[in-house]
Amino acid sequence: FPSHDRVARFHFNDTASTGAHTVLNATVGVVGTITIEFGSNGAAPTTGDPKWSGEYVLIEAPVSQDGGRIVIDARWLPAAGTADPAWGTK
């Protein structure tokens, strides 16, 4: 993969309108602003936890199995003419 791509792993969830599979599947090939917040040890992000956001296009979101869990490894590339994402905190 190019060095400027971004990959994030999500646990498979097909909940209508909010599940990782539902949201990611609907945005493959779409340019948009994404923000990913990182919680500690898989917990929900809280104030002060790291996050990054920027203009990206979702290239792929393949589904696979890891340790008995279904996961999605989503891969984004920066949208044309945009810089790397801005790091910050929640």
Secondary structure in CASP SS format (residue, H / E / C, confidence):
PFRMAT SS
TARGET T0000
AUTHOR 0000-0000-0000
METHOD secondary structure of the structure
MODEL  1
F C 1.00
P C 1.00
S C 1.00
H C 1.00
D C 1.00
R E 1.00
V E 1.00
A E 1.00
R E 1.00
F E 1.00
H E 1.00
F C 1.00
N C 1.00
D C 1.00
T C 1.00
A C 1.00
S C 1.00
T C 1.00
G C 1.00
A H 1.00
H H 1.00
T H 1.00
V H 1.00
L H 1.00
N H 1.00
A C 1.00
T C 1.00
V E 1.00
G C 1.00
V C 1.00
V E 1.00
G E 1.00
T E 1.00
I E 1.00
T E 1.00
I E 1.00
E E 1.00
F C 1.00
G C 1.00
S H 1.00
N H 1.00
G H 1.00
A C 1.00
A C 1.00
P C 1.00
T C 1.00
T C 1.00
G C 1.00
D C 1.00
P E 1.00
K E 1.00
W E 1.00
S E 1.00
G E 1.00
E E 1.00
Y E 1.00
V E 1.00
L E 1.00
I E 1.00
E E 1.00
A C 1.00
P C 1.00
V E 1.00
S E 1.00
Q E 1.00
D E 1.00
G C 1.00
G C 1.00
R E 1.00
I E 1.00
V E 1.00
I E 1.00
D E 1.00
A E 1.00
R E 1.00
W E 1.00
L E 1.00
P E 1.00
A C 1.00
A C 1.00
G C 1.00
T C 1.00
A C 1.00
D C 1.00
P C 1.00
A E 1.00
W E 1.00
G E 1.00
T E 1.00
K C 1.00
END
